[in-house]
């Protein structure tokens, strides 16, 4: 009987690992296909969080054309790099226009993200390239979305975003319930990998 249970457990572990291999491959493809936006508020005060969202909406409108002709993530990163000083200046002017004197920093980086659930989609944990905008001390809650493909929609707009990912990638981010356990396993794996890096 013990041998039977051991066989069942081994079979389960092996089948789980095999199914995770394909899922991890899709997650890695997502990481190489996506360019994210990461905005960090000065603090968690209500005023600073509202300012963060105003900067977000302004940035999304300002950068919409920058990424509209991009055919892949690398082109989006190049476009962001070429326009980084303008993006930073625009963000800074927005902060000033709302009566704050916080300094704004903007840069492009590769950083770890946890699994992130949005209204329309879910992104698995992993290292992603991102345009990062830090307002003031950068001690407040942050806000993420995707600049490429364009899944960042300013709050004033109501149109539904269109995906430009392949079928497997679209399925993974659009059906989080189907992959809930796998998302968690990927997050644990990414945390372990980051620790050893």
C-alpha positions in Angstrom: 0.0 0.0 0.0 2.9 2.4 0.9 4.4 1.7 -2.5 1.1 2.5 -4.2 0.9 5.9 -2.4 4.5 6.7 -3.1 3.9 5.9 -6.8 0.8 8.2 -6.9 2.7 11.0 -5.2 5.7 10.7 -7.5 3.3 10.6 -10.5 1.6 13.8 -9.3 4.9 15.6 -8.7 6.3 14.6 -12.1 3.1 15.6 -13.9 3.0 18.9 -12.0 6.6 19.6 -12.9 5.9 18.8 -16.6 2.9 21.1 -16.7 4.9 23.9 -14.9 7.6 23.7 -17.5 5.3 24.9 -20.2 3.7 27.5 -17.9 7.2 28.9 -16.8 8.2 29.1 -20.5 5.1 31.3 -21.2 5.9 33.4 -18.2 9.4 34.0 -19.4 8.1 34.9 -22.8 5.8 37.4 -21.2 8.7 39.0 -19.3 10.6 39.4 -22.6 7.5 40.8 -24.4 6.3 43.3 -21.8 7.5 46.8 -20.9 5.9 48.1 -17.7 5.3 51.4 -16.0 6.0 51.8 -12.3 5.1 55.0 -10.5 6.0 55.5 -6.8 4.2 58.1 -4.7 6.1 60.4 -2.3 4.2 58.9 0.7 1.0 57.1 1.6 -0.9 60.3 2.5 -4.2 60.7 0.6 -2.9 63.8 -1.2 0.3 62.1 -2.3 -1.6 59.0 -3.6 -4.0 61.3 -5.5 -1.0 63.1 -7.0 0.5 59.8 -8.1 -2.7 58.9 -10.0 -2.8 62.3 -11.6 0.8 61.9 -12.8 -0.1 58.4 -14.0 -3.0 59.7 -16.2 -0.8 62.5 -17.5 2.1 60.2 -18.3 -0.2 57.7 -20.1 -1.6 60.4 -22.3 1.8 61.9 -22.9 3.5 58.6 -23.9 0.7 57.1 -25.9 2.1 58.1 -29.2 5.7 57.2 -28.2 4.8 53.5 -28.1 1.9 53.4 -30.6 4.2 52.4 -33.5 6.4 50.0 -31.5 6.4 46.4 -32.8 8.0 44.8 -29.7 9.2 45.5 -26.2 12.8 46.4 -27.4 11.5 49.1 -29.6 9.4 50.4 -26.7 12.4 50.5 -24.5 14.4 52.4 -27.2 11.6 54.9 -27.5 11.4 55.4 -23.8 15.2 55.9 -23.6 15.2 58.4 -26.4 12.4 60.4 -24.7 13.4 59.8 -21.1 14.4 63.4 -20.3 11.1 64.7 -21.8 9.1 62.2 -19.8 10.9 63.3 -16.6 10.4 67.0 -17.4 6.7 66.4 -18.1 6.3 64.5 -14.8 8.1 67.2 -12.9 6.0 69.9 -14.5 2.8 68.0 -13.5 3.9 67.8 -9.9 4.6 71.5 -9.9 1.3 72.3 -11.5 -0.5 70.7 -8.6 1.3 72.8 -6.1 3.9 70.4 -4.9 7.7 70.9 -4.9 8.7 67.2 -4.9 11.5 66.3 -7.2 10.8 63.6 -9.8 13.2 61.0 -11.0 12.6 58.8 -14.1 14.7 55.9 -15.4 14.5 52.6 -17.1 15.4 49.5 -15.2 14.9 45.7 -14.9 13.2 44.9 -11.6 11.4 42.1 -9.8 7.6 42.2 -9.8 5.2 40.0 -7.7 2.2 38.5 -9.4 0.0 41.4 -10.1 -3.8 41.3 -10.5 -5.5 44.0 -12.5 -9.2 44.4 -13.4 -8.7 42.9 -16.9 -5.6 40.7 -16.6 -3.0 39.2 -14.3 0.8 39.3 -14.7 3.0 36.5 -13.3 5.9 37.3 -11.0 9.3 37.8 -12.5 11.9 40.3 -13.8 10.4 42.9 -16.2 11.8 46.0 -17.9 10.1 49.1 -16.7 9.9 52.8 -16.9 10.1 53.9 -13.3 8.9 57.3 -12.1 9.7 58.2 -8.5 7.9 61.1 -7.0 9.7 62.9 -4.1 10.9 60.5 -1.4 9.3 57.5 -3.2 8.0 56.1 0.1 4.4 55.6 -0.8 2.4 52.8 -2.4 3.2 52.4 -6.1 1.2 51.7 -9.2 2.0 49.4 -12.1 0.7 48.7 -15.6 1.9 47.8 -19.1 3.2 50.4 -21.5 3.9 47.8 -24.1 1.6 46.1 -25.1 -0.6 49.1 -24.4 -2.7 47.9 -21.4 -2.4 51.1 -19.4 -5.6 53.1 -19.8 -6.0 56.5 -18.2 -8.9 56.6 -15.7 -10.7 59.1 -17.9 -10.9 56.6 -20.8 -13.3 53.6 -20.9 -12.1 51.7 -24.0 -11.1 48.1 -23.4 -7.4 47.5 -24.0 -6.3 45.3 -26.9 -3.7 42.6 -26.4 -0.8 42.0 -28.9 0.5 38.8 -27.3 0.4 35.3 -28.6 -2.5 32.9 -27.8 -0.7 31.2 -24.8 0.4 34.5 -23.3 -3.1 36.0 -23.7 -4.6 32.9 -22.0 -2.3 33.1 -19.0 -2.9 36.8 -18.3 -6.6 36.8 -19.1 -7.6 33.7 -17.1 -5.9 34.0 -13.7 -8.3 31.6 -12.0 -7.2 28.8 -14.3 -3.6 29.3 -13.3 -3.9 30.4 -9.7 -1.7 27.7 -8.2 0.9 28.0 -11.0 1.1 31.8 -10.5 1.9 31.2 -6.8 4.6 28.6 -7.7 6.2 30.9 -10.2 6.2 33.7 -7.5 8.0 31.3 -5.1 10.5 30.3 -7.7 11.2 33.9 -8.7 11.7 34.9 -5.0 14.2 32.0 -4.6 16.0 33.0 -7.8 16.2 36.6 -6.8 17.6 35.7 -3.4 20.5 33.7 -4.9 21.2 36.4 -7.5 
